Each structure stands twice: as C-alpha cells, then as structure tokens.
C-alpha cells in the first residue's frame, strides 16, 4: 500500500469521533473549543511529520538506487575555447601556461579564464592563439564572440586579447530530472545489443584535457539502420551519429564512442564488453552540423535595460538551437515562445528563418549568426 499524507482535518475529525464515543461528558467540539484546539494542534503536527517523512523518502529512494548502481550525477563541465593574443612589437613573446584573461565586468558578470599551455609568438608573427579554460565550472563560463578582452596577467608587449569564436562547451551539473531520464536509458542498456543500448553507450564518451577537465562529451546520439530505407544493404549494418552539443565534434570523440560501443581491453588485460550484438557492425559518425541564423526584433518594457534584455534574448535563442538533438526540427513558434519568456520582452518578430526547418536523420542544427535588434 502506498504511503499517503493524512490531512490535519481528517485526523482532527477522527480524534473527535473517537473521543465522543469514549467520553460522554464533553460535548463542545466546535472550532475554538479547548478540546478541539488540542486535537487540531496534534493533528497539524502529525501532518507535518507525515510530510517530512514523505519528502525524505522521495529523496532517499532514488538516492539509494543510484548509490547501489554507482550512478552519480554528471559533473559540471568547464567552458573551453581559444583566445588570440596580439603583440605590440617585433621581439618574440612568451605567454606562460596559467596566464589569466577575463571578460570585461562592465558588460556583465566577470569570467576568468586560464591558458592551458605555453604560447610563443615568434619573431615575424603578430598574433597567435592558445586554448583557455574557465576557472568556474558550468555554463557560467560560456561567452559570446570578442568578449574575452581583459589581461588579468600582465605580459610585456601584448597589445590585446580576444576570442574569435563563442565558448559553448560549459554545462552545469546534471539536474535530477535529466539524471532520472539517463538512468532509465541505463537500465534499458543493460540488455546490450539493442538500439537503445548503443545510443546510451555513445553518450558515455568524453574527452579530457591534461588537467583532467572534461572538455568534450557526446550530448546526443542517434542510431540509423540503413537497410530500412535500402533493402540492398545488410541487416546487421548500422550507423550511430553523435554530436557534442556545441559544434565541430572531434574525431577523438568519435573514436572514443566507437571504442566504448565495440568493447575494449585495458592495459592490464581487463575486458569491457561492447554494446553491439555479435555479427553486427556499428559505425560511429559525427552528425552533419547545419548552422541556423536567426534574426529577430523585440519590443522592450521601458522599465528594463534594453541592452541587457537583448543579450538575454540572444543567449536564449542560442540555447534553444543548441538543445536541438540529432534529427530534431527547428520550430519557429518555439523560438517566439523562448523570446517571449524573457523578462522585459513585450513583443517580438522573427524574420529569419521564415518558417520551420526540418533535417535528415544524420543532421543536427547549431547556432549560426543570432541577430536581435530592439524596436
């Protein structure tokens, strides 16, 4: 029998009925009477205890299951990308690993990044690029083009720094709903050899940097069986298209997903079984990335900072496109809904794309140029 919370009113009535049968001398059980007030006090406390137990049990049951399976949350991922340093004069300049750069606090929350390797801008060169990672893990490290412009670590002869591309790889710690859905996929994957199992296995692939930070992971995967559309192809041959949730899914990530799906043996001879059935060949491929450019205009409530609202709208549209998985379609009405959900937006018009956009089973949409103007 499922546990239910008994309302205080029900318990009060139950105590009143019971007491009436036991004691004939007390007859005033109306609201406000001394005996009813005592019953109500006890009933409210018991309802509170029921609620506390129910809340704790709701948290403890999934936590216990996750612990039993060793199924921890996916940790936050740091945002990474490349910045370009430009030097002032002719001599060679060395930028040490650990050099800090940041966004300008005047345009929002200050975000600090650190170079992961030494960079030398040689004689005859005016600029060079190096990878950096945000010191704060999570989506907070994501930033737009040309926003990392501040030298936190002073280096002689360096004229400027900037990021030619937006940083999109940062993600927050997995929330409980996503964890629950992932666990369902995990349970389905225990019977290996199924499409669900292969798609789950692909999502286990990650790439880490020299500091142990996860810099790329498979966010979306989609298994396609070619023989369903071409009967000339063998039944035991299929493809698994993957996407890193950002852009430019690396060949290293494709190779890592392929290894996990096929199974592998570590340096100590310990074998990890794969996820494909015997005799089946699964080829991991990166999904074809198609950029969607969005142009919109918004009307902003005069009590709000128009530029701050515009920036939020750009970020919201970008997130919407980023979260479209492999083979998922772009919906114009959803874009309008996303824009209107931003506080301060009174109205909006989306002029590009002009309609919904569909894609094939091997494609994934990524953010292109997102242009938002204030009416």
C-alpha positions, 0 to 999 in steps of 0.5 A: 500500500502506498504511503499517503499524507493524512490531512490535519482535518481528517485526523482532527475529525477522527480524534473527535469521533473517537473521543465522543464515543469514549467520553460522554461528558464533553460535548463542545467540539466546535472550532475554538473549543479547548478540546478541539484546539488540542486535537487540531494542534496534534493533528497539524503536527502529525501532518507535518511529520507525515510530510517530512517523512514523505519528502525524505523518502522521495529523496532517499529512494532514488538516492539509494538506487543510484548509490547501489548502481554507482550512478552519480550525477554528471559533473559540471563541465568547464567552458573551453575555447581559444583566445588570440593574443596580439603583440605590440612589437617585433621581439618574440613573446612568451605567454606562460601556461596559467596566464589569466584573461577575463571578460570585461565586468562592465558588460556583465558578470566577470569570467576568468579564464586560464591558458592551458599551455605555453604560447610563443609568438615568434619573431615575424608573427603578430598574433597567435592563439592558445586554448583557455579554460574557465576557472568556474565550472558550468555554463557560467563560463560560456561567452559570446564572440570578442568578449574575452578582452581583459589581461588579468596577467600582465605580459610585456608587449601584448597589445590585446586579447580576444576570442574569435569564436563563442565558448559553448562547451560549459554545462552545469551539473546534471539536474535530477530530472535529466539524471532520472531520464539517463538512468532509465536509458541505463537500465534499458542498456543493460540488455546490450545489443539493442538500439537503445543500448548503443545510443546510451553507450555513445553518450558515455564518451568524453574527452579530457584535457591534461588537467583532467577537465572534461572538455568534450562529451557526446550530448546526443546520439542517434542510431540509423539502420540503413537497410530500412530505407535500402533493402540492398544493404545488410541487416546487421549494418548500422550507423550511430551519429553523435554530436557534442552539443556545441559544434565541430565534434572531434574525431577523438570523440568519435573514436572514443564512442566507437571504442566504448560501443565495440568493447575494449581491453585495458592495459592490464588485460581487463575486458569491457564488453561492447554494446553491439550484438555479435555479427553486427557492425556499428559505425560511429559518425559525427552528425552533419552540423547545419548552422541556423541564423536567426534574426529577430526584433523585440519590443522592450518594457521601458522599465528594463535595460534594453541592452541587457534584455537583448543579450538575454534574448540572444543567449536564449535563442542560442540555447534553444538551437543548441538543445536541438538533438540529432534529427530534431526540427527547428520550430519557429513558434518555439523560438517566439515562445523562448523570446517571449519568456524573457523578462522585459520582452513585450513583443517580438518578430522573427524574420529569419528563418521564415518558417520551420526547418526540418533535417535528415536523420544524420543532421543536427542544427547549431547556432549560426549568426543570432541577430536581435535588434530592439524596436 
